[in-house]
Amino acid sequence: MAAAVTKYTLASRVELADGRTMPRIQLGLYMVSRSEARAAVSAGLAVGYRGFDCAQMYHNEAEAGTALRDAISAGQVTRDDIFYTSKLAENRASYNAVRASIRRSVAACQLGYIDLFLLHSPYGGPAARWASWRAVEDAIRDGEVRSGGVSNFGPRHVDELMAHPDLRIKPVVNQIEAHPFNTREDIRAACARHGIVVEAYAPLVRGMRMRHPVITALSNQYKCTPAQLLVRWSLQHGMVPLPKSVRKARMEENASINGFEISSTDLAKLDALDEHLVTDWDPTDTD
């Protein structure tokens, strides 16, 4: 008898440690230009995406927000349907500077609040990380942000923040680069210890390994595309993948991952591909 296939749809949600939920599959907006962002978000909404991953460093917060507000105004979705993420560009030792930066992101998207706000990296050192996190805590307290988290934090950065004696609100997400060629089991294990959900950015390896023989062989075996195999790998490991595309057909393809279940044996084959491949930057080992 064939194994039951766990269904993941664009309506599937995962519960966070603070009791809120977020979509299991979200649309990444990294390297989406301002001119493309509005159309990409609109296409994503039409396909069924409800989670959109933005950042100050992407310079497209306003355009993403405009597309989301247009859909809300048209009655296509409600604000509660949308899960919008942004990230702090730079940790600062100045609490006030970070607090002001968060407010600018809220103003840029004009959605009333940000569902998830992340520290984009651990850069800046312990003092800057802590001052920045305090600002996130207060943004949550003041209703500007619903949930807080981090991105590109290595195990010791996660442990450092969770162990801080003045921590009032715990991070619920750590967004990291993760795919079979960069599995980051060490970070995933640290997050699991603290009940932190891992979001996987660059889950498609930015297209760099689509023709790898193992990816090709397993895609043929499961009658899926390489992209679908990679998204499914993230989901079966309990992560929230953020596949990025500006093309509606690719958005649909990336989310159509219910016709197969990767066996434990084949998951192990994919895990064994780990070559610590970083497709862009890796601040996870910074001081």
PyMOL commands that set and color helices and strands:
alter all, ss='L'
color gray80, all
select helices_A, chain A and resi 34-47+56-58+61-73+79-81+95-109+126-141+155-162+185-193+205-207+213-222+226-236+248-255+264-271
alter helices_A, ss='H'
color red, helices_A
select strands_A, chain A and resi 13-15+21-23+27-28+51-53+83-88+114-119+145-151+173-177+197-201+240-241
alter strands_A, ss='S'
color yellow, strands_A
deselect
rebuild
show_as cartoon
